[in-house]
Amino acid sequence: MVRLRAIARFWGVELTTSRHRDVADGLGQEMVTPEAITSAWDTLPDIQRQALEALLASEGRMPLRVFARQWGEIRTMGPGRTEREQPWREPVSPAEGLWYTGFIARAFEQGPEGSYEVVFIPPELQAGLPAPSVSPPAITLDPAPEPAVVRSASDALLDDACEYLAYVQNEPLRPSPEGNWPARHETRLVHRLRDPNPERLRFLRHLARHLGWLRVIDSGRLRPDPGPVTAWLQSPTHRQRTSLAQAWREDPTWNDLFHVPTLHPEDTGAWRNDPLLAREAILRHLQACIPGTWYTLSGFVAAIKETDPDFQRPDGDYASWYIRDAATGAYLSDFESWDAVEGALVRYIVTRPLAWLGLTDLGAEGTPGSPRAHVFRLTAAGAAYLGLAEAPAEPEPGPMTLRPDFTVLVPPARRYERFQLARVADWARSGDPFVYRLTPTSLKRARRQGISVTRAIEFLGQASGGPVSHFVETALTRWDARGAEVRLEQVALLRVSDEELMKQITSLPRTRRFIGEQVGPTAAVVQRRDWTRLITALGEMGLLTDVVTPDLKENDT
């Protein structure tokens, strides 16, 4: 009743009853007339009118925490204290002033984290208020100078996705029940990737699972699923990128906040963030960028803080999330930690997923290497993905090239052909171009997958745009009939001064286990991996070994 009387005084309504319900009903009838609303609006102090305009710009309702952060608190008082202090006379904030005019009310709404309190303009009053003089704030950015060092986006993630699929196709890989790979397979795959960053590899693996690319067959082996994998490999490059970007964008199980390297969120079960909400907000704000123009990361973060600080916490709750600073272990709570949490998340998304996907270029000052990015720009592909431009034209990649030394060169964009080539040829080098080599080992692997030499020759001719040379076809056909007849391997050659010394070395247990094939009375083959141990064993015999390496120059140290 104390508040109702204060509202009645503000609106100039004379109360004729003391019954709570009757007073409320009577006030409601008097307040909703257009004339009364206009008069009350004109009576408001400027600062309260600004607060009401901000609420109108948010469609008339806002989480109480968010509203109070800008427009102050509404103190909780019992009837006795309210009557004694009469807070409507000297409100401590614009929000409290509006509370005692009846222009705002409070209620609870249900959100993903549970219920939270909102402040709103009663719809009967909102209908009579003027349209907000300001539209919801939009992000604005100032261009930045060209950086000294540019890390241009590329199609490397697409290339590594193809290599990842080819590796799973060819190797007898049996993951653990938790999905982990044996260490030897981890090492071999990373060696083949264009970017060995383990964080990026986790991202790629997650996308592969989300897209349904892989399946475990009855033997426990991990294999590509032919349907979705073939469809992706045969798509144009821009569609391949869009497929990966959209998989990340729509995937609630990849929680970007939990991958920010400077943060350590604790999954206590008492709180939950929505990664899709934050992701969509940041992508929406990126639409303010002019494609190809550089912007500072700090400026982009500051603009979001200014216009949309609650992009991932719509209820304005900055107290209940359990997030630690990864370096210090200190909890990051309250709005004062916005830069450390929300700001770090914005930086992560721009410099990690978007850069990995080829949608942003990064720039830094200093020397090339691994400088910390401080500026970014949307690539042509990034602008197209955000709907700011048409997809860039894609030149037709050249054909594969089959060379006389049985190596095959493949342009990166020929990902379907490269995946098929990897089934019949061994990987040699990643890059532009990718290099593979036809070997007896690779042809045996192809045979196990049901690919005949005849079919391999047909594929090589189709993919290279011409007939396979006669001698290459002859060599492959001869292997098919006779098996491997020639072997070339990297070894070391051990030479000794006389036959008697060689006999000692090949007879003593400490040295003979490192000796391979003897190719003469004073020479024998040694595997490269056994060099060091053989030198040690010869030293124990009192022999000093002269090691000659072809790449060691006289003045090298």
TORLUM-421284 format. One record per residue (C-alpha): residue number from 1; residue in three letters; x, y, z. Coordinates in Angstrom, 3 decimals, padded with zeros to 6 digits. Layout:
! TORLUM-421284
   num   residuo       east      north         up
   NUM       Ala          X          Y          Z
...
//
This chain:
! TORLUM-421284
   num   residuo       east      north         up
     1       Met    000.000    000.000    000.000
     2       Val    002.853    002.404    000.692
     3       Arg    004.143    001.973   -002.881
     4       Leu    000.636    002.196   -004.339
     5       Arg    000.090    005.518   -002.550
     6       Ala    003.436    006.804   -003.905
     7       Ile    002.408    005.805   -007.430
     8       Ala   -000.972    007.470   -006.989
     9       Arg    000.683    010.743   -005.903
    10       Phe    002.959    010.695   -008.983
    11       Trp    000.016    010.122   -011.353
    12       Gly   -002.231    012.601   -009.549
    13       Val   -004.832    009.993   -008.642
    14       Glu   -006.905    010.571   -005.518
    15       Leu   -007.515    007.347   -003.597
    16       Thr   -011.006    006.796   -002.230
    17       Thr   -010.454    003.416   -000.569
    18       Ser   -007.833    001.695    001.566
    19       Arg   -008.451   -001.812    000.284
    20       His   -005.307   -003.016   -001.501
    21       Arg   -007.073   -004.686   -004.413
    22       Asp   -009.453   -001.799   -004.991
    23       Val   -006.596    000.699   -004.926
    24       Ala   -004.648   -001.332   -007.496
    25       Asp   -007.666   -001.686   -009.798
    26       Gly   -008.494    002.005   -009.548
    27       Leu   -004.906    003.051   -010.273
    28       Gly   -004.763    000.719   -013.244
    29       Gln   -007.834    002.300   -014.792
    30       Glu   -006.547    005.857   -014.302
    31       Met   -002.985    005.220   -015.487
    32       Val   -003.695    003.622   -018.876
    33       Thr   -005.402    006.579   -020.552
    34       Pro   -003.239    008.180   -023.295
    35       Glu   -003.473    011.594   -021.631
    36       Ala   -002.297    010.259   -018.256
    37       Ile    000.627    008.359   -019.808
    38       Thr    001.767    011.417   -021.784
    39       Ser    001.541    013.664   -018.730
    40       Ala    003.446    011.181   -016.543
    41       Trp    006.133    010.744   -019.235
    42       Asp    006.658    014.500   -019.417
    43       Thr    006.898    014.660   -015.621
    44       Leu    009.782    012.190   -015.389
    45       Pro    013.302    013.526   -014.751
    46       Asp    015.545    013.248   -017.826
    47       Ile    017.683    010.472   -016.342
    48       Gln    014.629    008.332   -015.569
    49       Arg    013.260    008.966   -019.049
    50       Gln    016.594    007.753   -020.494
    51       Ala    016.380    004.592   -018.411
    52       Leu    012.834    004.000   -019.643
    53       Glu    013.940    004.583   -023.246
    54       Ala    016.672    001.973   -022.824
    55       Leu    014.030   -000.451   -021.586
    56       Leu    011.756    000.410   -024.508
    57       Ala    014.666   -000.242   -026.904
    58       Ser    014.910   -003.745   -025.387
    59       Glu    011.249   -004.406   -026.229
    60       Gly    010.123   -003.329   -022.787
    61       Arg    011.862   -005.935   -020.619
    62       Met    015.372   -006.682   -019.399
    63       Pro    016.999   -008.924   -016.783
    64       Leu    017.078   -007.039   -013.527
    65       Arg    020.832   -007.568   -013.128
    66       Val    021.459   -006.037   -016.553
    67       Phe    019.125   -003.087   -015.980
    68       Ala    020.548   -002.428   -012.519
    69       Arg    024.140   -002.478   -013.804
    70       Gln    023.452    000.664   -015.856
    71       Trp    020.546    002.311   -014.066
    72       Gly    021.172    001.411   -010.441
    73       Glu    019.556   -000.699   -007.750
    74       Ile    016.035   -000.830   -006.397
    75       Arg    016.423   -001.181   -002.655
    76       Thr    014.407   -003.848   -000.870
    77       Met    012.400   -002.332    001.997
    78       Gly    009.598   -003.474    004.230
    79       Pro    006.430   -001.344    004.572
    80       Gly    007.587    000.344    007.775
    81       Arg    010.960    001.417    006.439
    82       Thr    009.417    002.479    003.134
    83       Glu    006.962    004.724    004.934
    84       Arg    009.675    006.191    007.168
    85       Glu    012.275    006.864    004.465
    86       Gln    009.934    007.672    001.555
    87       Pro    012.525    006.621   -001.083
    88       Trp    010.477    008.110   -003.935
    89       Arg    011.468    011.571   -002.718
    90       Glu    015.216    010.984   -003.122
    91       Pro    015.681    007.697   -005.036
    92       Val    019.214    006.314   -005.037
    93       Ser    019.037    005.510   -008.748
    94       Pro    016.941    006.090   -011.879
    95       Ala    015.704    002.493   -011.527
    96       Glu    014.419    003.141   -008.006
    97       Gly    012.784    006.361   -009.144
    98       Leu    010.901    004.536   -011.903
    99       Trp    009.879    001.813   -009.443
   100       Tyr    007.890    004.315   -007.363
   101       Thr    006.232    005.818   -010.436
   102       Gly    004.763    002.470   -011.497
   103       Phe    006.428    002.671   -014.926
   104       Ile    008.342   -000.525   -014.198
   105       Ala    007.483   -003.808   -012.512
   106       Arg    009.368   -006.974   -011.639
   107       Ala    008.733   -010.641   -012.329
   108       Phe    010.570   -013.943   -012.802
   109       Glu    011.282   -015.659   -016.108
   110       Gln    012.573   -019.133   -016.840
   111       Gly    015.888   -019.415   -018.686
   112       Pro    018.361   -022.234   -019.507
   113       Glu    020.015   -021.730   -016.109
   114       Gly    016.752   -021.576   -014.188
   115       Ser    014.529   -018.658   -013.201
   116       Tyr    015.840   -015.089   -013.054
   117       Glu    014.292   -011.744   -012.238
   118       Val    013.370   -009.263   -014.946
   119       Val    012.232   -005.659   -014.914
   120       Phe    009.576   -004.699   -017.460
   121       Ile    007.209   -001.947   -018.506
   122       Pro    003.610   -003.096   -018.002
   123       Pro    002.254   -003.665   -021.529
   124       Glu   -000.758   -001.370   -020.864
   125       Leu    001.671    001.515   -020.273
   126       Gln    004.117    000.533   -022.988
   127       Ala    001.360    000.768   -025.600
   128       Gly    000.943    004.477   -024.810
   129       Leu    004.610    005.431   -024.578
   130       Pro    006.465    007.023   -027.502
   131       Ala    008.629    004.823   -029.685
   132       Pro    012.198    004.755   -028.368
   133       Ser    014.270    007.636   -029.717
   134       Val    017.276    005.342   -030.007
   135       Ser    017.368    001.971   -031.718
   136       Pro    019.144   -000.934   -030.064
   137       Pro    022.889   -000.142   -030.119
   138       Ala    024.879   -001.498   -033.061
   139       Ile    028.576   -002.267   -033.032
   140       Thr    030.918    000.170   -034.818
   141       Leu    034.598   -000.464   -035.557
   142       Asp    037.532    001.689   -036.653
   143       Pro    039.914    000.260   -039.279
   144       Ala    043.467   -000.595   -038.216
   145       Pro    046.739   -000.206   -040.168
   146       Glu    048.207   -003.080   -042.140
   147       Pro    050.163   -005.302   -039.706
   148       Ala    053.849   -006.094   -040.104
   149       Val    053.239   -009.845   -040.029
   150       Val    050.233   -011.483   -041.683
   151       Arg    049.130   -015.039   -041.049
   152       Ser    046.847   -015.558   -044.000
   153       Ala    044.015   -018.032   -043.749
   154       Ser    044.244   -021.003   -046.060
   155       Asp    042.571   -024.264   -046.880
   156       Ala    044.948   -026.135   -044.570
   157       Leu    042.130   -027.437   -042.335
   158       Leu    040.394   -028.864   -045.407
   159       Asp    043.657   -030.462   -046.525
   160       Asp    044.224   -031.962   -043.085
   161       Ala    040.649   -033.237   -042.975
   162       Cys    041.356   -035.130   -046.200
   163       Glu    044.621   -036.494   -044.786
   164       Tyr    042.841   -037.483   -041.584
   165       Leu    040.222   -039.429   -043.533
   166       Ala    042.850   -041.084   -045.727
   167       Tyr    044.847   -042.169   -042.691
   168       Val    041.797   -043.745   -041.066
   169       Gln    040.976   -045.479   -044.360
   170       Asn    044.403   -047.079   -044.720
   171       Glu    045.615   -047.836   -041.201
   172       Pro    044.481   -050.675   -038.867
   173       Leu    043.468   -048.170   -036.208
   174       Arg    041.547   -049.431   -033.185
   175       Pro    040.594   -046.637   -030.782
   176       Ser    040.091   -047.212   -027.070
   177       Pro    036.542   -047.297   -025.639
   178       Glu    037.033   -043.595   -024.788
   179       Gly    037.921   -042.872   -028.424
   180       Asn    041.667   -042.336   -027.882
   181       Trp    044.167   -043.423   -030.509
   182       Pro    047.306   -045.492   -029.892
   183       Ala    050.306   -043.176   -029.512
   184       Arg    052.056   -044.407   -032.659
   185       His    049.070   -043.474   -034.795
   186       Glu    048.838   -040.056   -033.152
   187       Thr    052.495   -039.399   -033.981
   188       Arg    052.264   -040.600   -037.572
   189       Leu    049.142   -038.584   -038.333
   190       Val    050.477   -035.363   -036.800
   191       His    053.625   -035.729   -038.928
   192       Arg    051.453   -035.574   -042.050
   193       Leu    049.323   -032.569   -041.128
   194       Arg    049.965   -029.081   -042.463
   195       Asp    049.429   -027.714   -038.945
   196       Pro    050.425   -030.015   -036.051
   197       Asn    048.711   -027.869   -033.380
   198       Pro    047.083   -030.452   -031.025
   199       Glu    044.260   -028.036   -030.132
   200       Arg    043.399   -027.679   -033.809
   201       Leu    043.537   -031.455   -034.281
   202       Arg    041.032   -031.910   -031.429
   203       Phe    038.773   -029.416   -033.192
   204       Leu    039.053   -031.324   -036.485
   205       Arg    038.347   -034.669   -034.830
   206       His    035.291   -033.256   -033.092
   207       Leu    033.927   -031.947   -036.380
   208       Ala    034.525   -035.333   -038.015
   209       Arg    032.498   -037.056   -035.292
   210       His    029.749   -034.443   -035.453
   211       Leu    029.473   -034.842   -039.242
   212       Gly    029.223   -038.637   -038.909
   213       Trp    032.318   -039.238   -041.007
   214       Leu    033.683   -042.171   -038.984
   215       Arg    032.329   -045.479   -037.729
   216       Val    033.751   -048.442   -035.829
   217       Ile    033.277   -051.693   -037.759
   218       Asp    032.843   -055.174   -036.275
   219       Ser    036.585   -055.772   -035.998
   220       Gly    036.921   -052.670   -033.796
   221       Arg    038.693   -050.689   -036.520
   222       Leu    037.861   -047.068   -037.205
   223       Arg    036.803   -046.489   -040.816
   224       Pro    035.335   -043.601   -042.842
   225       Asp    031.635   -043.824   -043.610
   226       Pro    031.576   -043.833   -047.457
   227       Gly    028.354   -041.825   -047.863
   228       Pro    029.075   -038.551   -046.026
   229       Val    032.831   -038.749   -046.646
   230       Thr    032.500   -039.130   -050.424
   231       Ala    029.905   -036.340   -050.571
   232       Trp    032.235   -033.962   -048.715
   233       Leu    035.359   -034.894   -050.695
   234       Gln    033.594   -034.380   -054.022
   235       Ser    032.206   -030.958   -053.047
   236       Pro    033.803   -027.696   -054.230
   237       Thr    036.221   -026.094   -051.795
   238       His    033.786   -023.382   -050.609
   239       Arg    031.160   -026.012   -049.825
   240       Gln    033.706   -028.116   -047.951
   241       Arg    034.589   -025.106   -045.821
   242       Thr    030.953   -024.149   -045.294
   243       Ser    030.164   -027.711   -044.215
   244       Leu    032.856   -027.619   -041.520
   245       Ala    031.956   -024.083   -040.430
   246       Gln    028.277   -024.917   -040.160
   247       Ala    029.037   -028.099   -038.204
   248       Trp    030.929   -025.991   -035.645
   249       Arg    028.286   -023.255   -035.634
   250       Glu    025.409   -025.642   -034.906
   251       Asp    027.188   -028.010   -032.511
   252       Pro    026.279   -027.481   -028.838
   253       Thr    028.713   -030.202   -027.743
   254       Trp    031.794   -028.144   -028.729
   255       Asn    031.851   -025.643   -025.890
   256       Asp    034.198   -022.834   -026.965
   257       Leu    034.369   -021.410   -023.435
   258       Phe    035.954   -024.642   -022.196
   259       His    038.683   -024.419   -024.862
   260       Val    039.864   -020.857   -024.171
   261       Pro    043.500   -021.431   -023.115
   262       Thr    043.520   -018.705   -020.444
   263       Leu    040.418   -020.056   -018.683
   264       His    039.675   -023.098   -016.571
   265       Pro    035.890   -023.499   -016.270
   266       Glu    034.750   -025.990   -013.640
   267       Asp    031.868   -028.205   -014.688
   268       Thr    030.227   -028.409   -011.264
   269       Gly    026.733   -029.073   -012.581
   270       Ala    025.506   -025.935   -010.814
   271       Trp    025.805   -023.730   -013.890
   272       Arg    025.683   -024.121   -017.654
   273       Asn    026.515   -021.817   -020.526
   274       Asp    025.018   -021.963   -024.011
   275       Pro    027.837   -022.098   -026.585
   276       Leu    025.413   -021.561   -029.494
   277       Leu    024.142   -018.302   -027.972
   278       Ala    027.640   -016.837   -027.635
   279       Arg    028.761   -018.132   -031.039
   280       Glu    025.793   -016.610   -032.871
   281       Ala    026.253   -013.268   -031.127
   282       Ile    029.921   -013.008   -032.093
   283       Leu    029.223   -014.015   -035.701
   284       Arg    026.444   -011.432   -035.816
   285       His    028.774   -008.687   -034.580
   286       Leu    031.391   -009.697   -037.168
   287       Gln    028.919   -008.592   -039.823
   288       Ala    029.886   -005.019   -038.914
   289       Cys    033.309   -005.657   -040.477
   290       Ile    034.148   -004.526   -044.007
   291       Pro    035.634   -007.552   -045.799
   292       Gly    039.374   -007.247   -046.284
   293       Thr    039.708   -004.391   -043.746
   294       Trp    041.933   -004.863   -040.696
   295       Tyr    040.541   -004.305   -037.187
   296       Thr    042.158   -004.595   -033.786
   297       Leu    041.035   -007.477   -031.609
   298       Ser    040.971   -005.143   -028.612
   299       Gly    038.677   -002.747   -030.490
   300       Phe    036.309   -005.552   -031.472
   301       Val    036.191   -006.831   -027.889
   302       Ala    035.600   -003.305   -026.543
   303       Ala    032.783   -002.674   -029.049
   304       Ile    030.969   -005.846   -027.959
   305       Lys    031.425   -004.911   -024.301
   306       Glu    029.956   -001.482   -025.028
   307       Thr    026.930   -002.618   -027.048
   308       Asp    026.216   -006.239   -026.096
   309       Pro    028.097   -007.176   -022.909
   310       Asp    025.612   -009.899   -021.930
   311       Phe    025.891   -011.781   -025.243
   312       Gln    026.495   -015.097   -023.481
   313       Arg    024.719   -014.324   -020.185
   314       Pro    021.303   -012.924   -021.118
   315       Asp    020.207   -013.045   -017.484
   316       Gly    023.149   -010.827   -016.483
   317       Asp    024.428   -013.395   -013.961
   318       Tyr    028.162   -012.840   -013.446
   319       Ala    028.357   -014.458   -010.014
   320       Ser    027.345   -018.122   -010.275
   321       Trp    029.667   -019.401   -013.050
   322       Tyr    032.720   -021.270   -011.722
   323       Ile    035.607   -020.146   -013.932
   324       Arg    039.235   -019.867   -012.849
   325       Asp    042.137   -018.015   -014.387
   326       Ala    044.279   -020.785   -015.909
   327       Ala    047.518   -019.097   -014.825
   328       Thr    046.708   -017.971   -011.282
   329       Gly    043.830   -020.270   -010.313
   330       Ala    041.826   -017.274   -009.090
   331       Tyr    038.071   -017.318   -009.605
   332       Leu    036.793   -014.886   -012.231
   333       Ser    033.391   -013.616   -011.136
   334       Asp    031.313   -010.442   -011.248
   335       Phe    031.210   -008.025   -014.170
   336       Glu    034.742   -006.840   -013.365
   337       Ser    035.999   -010.116   -014.885
   338       Trp    034.252   -009.493   -018.223
   339       Asp    037.466   -008.882   -020.158
   340       Ala    039.102   -011.992   -018.699
   341       Val    036.134   -014.229   -019.565
   342       Glu    033.907   -012.770   -022.291
   343       Gly    036.778   -010.837   -023.869
   344       Ala    038.947   -013.957   -023.941
   345       Leu    036.113   -015.947   -025.530
   346       Val    035.709   -013.378   -028.315
   347       Arg    039.454   -013.485   -029.010
   348       Tyr    039.441   -017.288   -028.996
   349       Ile    036.654   -017.583   -031.561
   350       Val    038.247   -015.044   -033.925
   351       Thr    041.803   -016.391   -033.661
   352       Arg    041.085   -020.132   -033.352
   353       Pro    037.953   -021.659   -034.940
   354       Leu    037.380   -018.856   -037.462
   355       Ala    041.065   -018.698   -038.409
   356       Trp    041.333   -022.506   -038.620
   357       Leu    038.292   -022.550   -040.906
   358       Gly    039.877   -019.959   -043.199
   359       Leu    037.331   -017.242   -042.383
   360       Thr    039.721   -014.729   -040.769
   361       Asp    043.284   -013.587   -041.409
   362       Leu    045.411   -012.641   -038.406
   363       Gly    048.100   -010.010   -038.120
   364       Ala    050.750   -009.047   -035.602
   365       Glu    053.712   -006.775   -035.057
   366       Gly    057.258   -008.067   -034.853
   367       Thr    059.021   -010.795   -036.753
   368       Pro    057.485   -013.868   -038.398
   369       Gly    057.192   -017.003   -036.320
   370       Ser    054.482   -017.184   -033.714
   371       Pro    053.690   -013.554   -032.906
   372       Arg    050.557   -012.952   -030.902
   373       Ala    047.780   -011.712   -033.168
   374       His    046.473   -008.239   -032.395
   375       Val    044.518   -007.506   -035.590
   376       Phe    042.224   -009.516   -037.854
   377       Arg    040.217   -009.204   -041.050
   378       Leu    037.488   -011.211   -042.737
   379       Thr    038.708   -013.223   -045.696
   380       Ala    036.713   -013.419   -048.927
   381       Ala    035.476   -016.814   -047.742
   382       Gly    034.609   -015.350   -044.320
   383       Ala    032.631   -012.503   -045.893
   384       Ala    030.722   -014.998   -048.039
   385       Tyr    029.969   -017.228   -045.053
   386       Leu    028.549   -014.264   -043.099
   387       Gly    026.431   -013.197   -046.053
   388       Leu    028.415   -010.032   -046.753
   389       Ala    029.593   -011.036   -050.247
   390       Glu    029.276   -013.702   -052.901
   391       Ala    031.432   -016.799   -052.643
   392       Pro    034.792   -016.167   -054.345
   393       Ala    035.451   -017.813   -057.701
   394       Glu    037.424   -021.046   -057.495
   395       Pro    039.869   -021.753   -060.341
   396       Glu    039.872   -025.304   -061.610
   397       Pro    042.849   -027.103   -060.041
   398       Gly    045.288   -028.812   -062.358
   399       Pro    045.485   -032.592   -062.750
   400       Met    047.723   -034.952   -060.822
   401       Thr    051.212   -035.461   -062.203
   402       Leu    052.768   -038.938   -062.356
   403       Arg    056.572   -038.643   -062.538
   404       Pro    059.108   -041.210   -063.784
   405       Asp    060.345   -041.916   -060.233
   406       Phe    056.838   -043.221   -059.367
   407       Thr    055.991   -040.141   -057.297
   408       Val    052.606   -038.497   -057.835
   409       Leu    052.045   -034.745   -057.333
   410       Val    048.516   -033.678   -056.348
   411       Pro    047.161   -030.095   -056.120
   412       Pro    045.644   -029.499   -052.648
   413       Ala    042.147   -028.777   -053.989
   414       Arg    041.987   -032.252   -055.589
   415       Arg    040.912   -033.777   -052.270
   416       Tyr    038.738   -036.563   -053.625
   417       Glu    041.507   -037.689   -055.994
   418       Arg    044.066   -037.410   -053.181
   419       Phe    041.958   -039.574   -050.879
   420       Gln    041.705   -042.225   -053.618
   421       Leu    045.410   -041.933   -054.438
   422       Ala    046.297   -042.485   -050.771
   423       Arg    044.732   -045.939   -051.064
   424       Val    047.247   -047.016   -053.748
   425       Ala    050.296   -044.835   -052.984
   426       Asp    052.307   -043.957   -049.861
   427       Trp    052.257   -040.430   -048.438
   428       Ala    055.592   -038.633   -048.902
   429       Arg    054.997   -034.920   -048.226
   430       Ser    052.197   -032.484   -047.455
   431       Gly    052.038   -029.061   -049.044
   432       Asp    051.393   -027.573   -052.449
   433       Pro    051.570   -029.985   -054.148
   434       Phe    051.092   -033.069   -051.989
   435       Val    053.486   -035.855   -052.911
   436       Tyr    052.784   -039.600   -052.872
   437       Arg    054.854   -042.543   -054.086
   438       Leu    053.806   -045.827   -055.684
   439       Thr    055.548   -048.698   -053.872
   440       Pro    055.087   -052.461   -053.435
   441       Thr    053.848   -051.726   -049.907
   442       Ser    051.188   -049.302   -051.134
   443       Leu    050.047   -051.677   -053.863
   444       Lys    049.722   -054.501   -051.305
   445       Arg    047.557   -052.204   -049.194
   446       Ala    045.412   -051.407   -052.226
   447       Arg    045.037   -055.108   -052.969
   448       Arg    043.794   -055.725   -049.409
   449       Gln    041.140   -053.053   -050.026
   450       Gly    040.033   -054.806   -053.208
   451       Ile    041.804   -052.433   -055.617
   452       Ser    043.577   -054.291   -058.425
   453       Val    046.665   -052.992   -060.220
   454       Thr    044.589   -052.669   -063.372
   455       Arg    042.104   -050.449   -061.570
   456       Ala    044.952   -048.413   -060.050
   457       Ile    046.446   -047.810   -063.501
   458       Glu    043.041   -046.698   -064.804
   459       Phe    042.651   -044.281   -061.905
   460       Leu    046.136   -042.809   -062.402
   461       Gly    045.392   -042.219   -066.075
   462       Gln    042.032   -040.544   -065.373
   463       Ala    043.356   -038.328   -062.567
   464       Ser    046.483   -037.244   -064.472
   465       Gly    044.532   -036.458   -067.623
   466       Gly    046.496   -038.744   -069.895
   467       Pro    047.706   -042.310   -070.376
   468       Val    050.131   -043.766   -067.866
   469       Ser    053.635   -044.075   -069.341
   470       His    054.484   -047.484   -070.723
   471       Phe    057.360   -048.191   -068.354
   472       Val    055.292   -047.258   -065.246
   473       Glu    052.478   -049.517   -066.397
   474       Thr    054.969   -052.281   -067.112
   475       Ala    056.595   -051.967   -063.674
   476       Leu    053.244   -052.092   -061.864
   477       Thr    052.038   -055.029   -063.918
   478       Arg    055.308   -056.919   -063.341
   479       Trp    055.005   -056.362   -059.583
   480       Asp    051.449   -057.689   -059.755
   481       Ala    052.758   -060.888   -061.362
   482       Arg    056.036   -061.395   -059.506
   483       Gly    055.904   -059.364   -056.324
   484       Ala    058.698   -057.099   -055.037
   485       Glu    062.003   -057.753   -056.821
   486       Val    063.984   -054.648   -055.863
   487       Arg    064.379   -052.932   -052.486
   488       Leu    066.030   -049.595   -051.731
   489       Glu    066.472   -048.527   -048.132
   490       Gln    068.437   -046.004   -046.093
   491       Val    071.244   -047.685   -044.130
   492       Ala    074.718   -046.939   -042.872
   493       Leu    077.754   -048.752   -044.194
   494       Leu    080.287   -050.006   -041.669
   495       Arg    083.844   -050.309   -043.047
   496       Val    086.749   -051.772   -041.084
   497       Ser    090.464   -051.953   -041.792
   498       Asp    090.800   -055.730   -042.193
   499       Glu    088.869   -059.006   -042.341
   500       Glu    090.019   -060.168   -038.895
   501       Leu    088.508   -057.113   -037.202
   502       Met    085.227   -057.683   -039.059
   503       Lys    085.159   -061.273   -037.768
   504       Gln    085.565   -060.025   -034.200
   505       Ile    082.782   -057.487   -034.581
   506       Thr    080.354   -059.976   -036.124
   507       Ser    081.096   -062.648   -033.514
   508       Leu    080.900   -060.666   -030.268
   509       Pro    077.344   -060.509   -028.822
   510       Arg    077.677   -056.827   -027.874
   511       Thr    078.206   -055.791   -031.530
   512       Arg    076.855   -058.516   -033.809
   513       Arg    073.218   -057.696   -033.008
   514       Phe    073.693   -054.309   -034.689
   515       Ile    075.236   -055.747   -037.875
   516       Gly    072.927   -056.387   -040.802
   517       Glu    073.899   -057.906   -044.123
   518       Gln    077.665   -058.263   -044.753
   519       Val    078.391   -056.908   -048.222
   520       Gly    082.093   -057.673   -048.337
   521       Pro    084.963   -058.976   -046.223
   522       Thr    085.424   -055.548   -044.590
   523       Ala    081.991   -053.944   -045.024
   524       Ala    078.535   -054.526   -043.561
   525       Val    075.151   -052.794   -043.473
   526       Val    073.914   -051.110   -040.255
   527       Gln    070.414   -049.727   -039.773
   528       Arg    070.378   -045.996   -039.055
   529       Arg    068.507   -046.490   -035.787
   530       Asp    071.452   -048.626   -034.495
   531       Trp    074.252   -046.128   -035.207
   532       Thr    074.610   -044.738   -031.713
   533       Arg    074.443   -048.078   -029.939
   534       Leu    077.006   -049.624   -032.307
   535       Ile    079.413   -046.710   -031.743
   536       Thr    079.074   -047.272   -027.975
   537       Ala    079.631   -051.040   -028.329
   538       Leu    082.712   -050.513   -030.523
   539       Gly    084.035   -048.068   -027.953
   540       Glu    083.740   -050.771   -025.287
   541       Met    086.019   -052.869   -027.552
   542       Gly    088.539   -050.017   -027.547
   543       Leu    087.666   -048.856   -031.071
   544       Leu    087.129   -045.191   -031.961
   545       Thr    084.649   -044.874   -034.829
   546       Asp    085.059   -042.280   -037.570
   547       Val    081.501   -041.211   -038.471
   548       Val    081.127   -039.669   -041.930
   549       Thr    077.820   -037.960   -042.779
   550       Pro    077.282   -036.494   -046.251
   551       Asp    075.470   -033.394   -044.969
   552       Leu    078.257   -032.396   -042.513
   553       Lys    080.474   -029.613   -043.850
   554       Glu    084.056   -029.089   -042.716
   555       Asn    083.318   -025.826   -040.881
   556       Asp    080.089   -027.049   -039.234
   557       Thr    080.045   -027.219   -035.444
//
